[in-house]
């Protein structure tokens, strides 16, 4: 097993495979100024994270330790630290990672660009980089009083800080309960509803219309960002709910979306983010698969070097950001911060970042949604007019019932195609109008 340095020690690392080779001291959490704290801190007694499924330990646990987690995220949970009473802790992270045994490991990784040890570290670095941008403290004032490297060592240790979008004091919430406890997100103002509606979205993932007597935050159907990398919108909450059901966890996130922050059996705040990181949504590959090289970027992108295990397109997936890296530190938010954070975490883990060019998606010739292949199951329009049972077929446009093209997605997702095809057929008969079908124009409905 590769020797992992003790997290609390300052180290110098040699970054192989990078365009610039440097030796950098990554310091330790104890050298950083204390972060601002919000609220009154964790309760004296609480429900700590548990796993009702008792999933087996992940290989991740053999190298990524509690000491490392607490050194990297000393200011988690609004500055109070990675305590197990609250959403972000090593215990919660460990349980969540067990549901995705390929995360932070070398399982099913076949690229030969990096070693197994390098691949698993780059995977973790990518996830943490996005967490810093999405929910980090992002205290740029550190650069006013510390050297550039010292400031970076503390800035990128500020991840897992916020719970709610717009935090720590979220404008989506009641000003009296603005996000200083996980339960504060149980209702919101209208701006936090994030309810996307269409005939198909409303059928599969309807928003809750429930309200309470609170003029500042009357809505219960609030699908604004929650968790480490901010799961957002009703269709993502709904798809995460579907996945949870597939692993025997029955929760109603469409009616109680704040369970993402409050449920600890298992801890959903981390689990939702890992699910989003590990799961493709055609035409978007999983971020994990891009970093590990388990994706097909198409001929034009491959010719331009956007292929194999790279980081850049992950920013396109999470927030459609491709503006490149700013020249100064810490730079602005968005893709630049994701790139700088990825570099820092790769350095911390003694792993290569890869070529500078592909750290950004700025120069990627063909965006992911313009790579042509079949994306979803839809009614088979070639036969709906016939007097035969309705069926479904892969279509080149997007939808909520995914088709995983074997040329573009891992086998584990391709294996879901038969189930998804049957789900599509069932939805035709259950609600034909969402496909603009009726018994007269689509005789297949009579069979």
BELDA-V17092 format. One record per run of one state. SS is the DSSP state (a for helix, b for strand, c for the rest). FROM is the first residue (numbers start at 1). LEN is the number of residues. If there is no record, write none. Layout:
<<SS:FROM:LEN> <SS:FROM:LEN>>
This chain:
<<c:1:11> <b:12:3> <c:15:8> <b:23:3> <c:26:3> <a:29:3> <c:32:18> <b:50:1> <c:51:8> <a:59:4> <c:63:3> <a:66:7> <c:73:17> <a:90:9> <c:99:17> <a:116:20> <c:136:6> <a:142:4> <c:146:2> <a:148:8> <c:156:8> <b:164:1> <c:165:10> <a:175:3> <c:178:4> <a:182:5> <c:187:1> <b:188:1> <c:189:1> <a:190:3> <c:193:6> <a:199:6> <c:205:6> <b:211:1> <c:212:7> <b:219:1> <c:220:6> <b:226:1> <c:227:4> <b:231:1> <c:232:2> <a:234:13> <c:247:12> <a:259:4> <c:263:1> <b:264:2> <c:266:1> <b:267:1> <a:268:11> <c:279:2> <b:281:1> <c:282:2> <b:284:1> <c:285:2> <a:287:6> <c:293:6> <a:299:5> <c:304:9> <a:313:7> <c:320:15> <a:335:15> <c:350:6> <a:356:4> <c:360:8> <a:368:3> <c:371:5> <b:376:4> <c:380:12> <b:392:4> <c:396:6> <b:402:1> <c:403:8> <a:411:4> <c:415:2> <a:417:14> <c:431:1> <a:432:4> <c:436:7> <a:443:4> <c:447:1>>
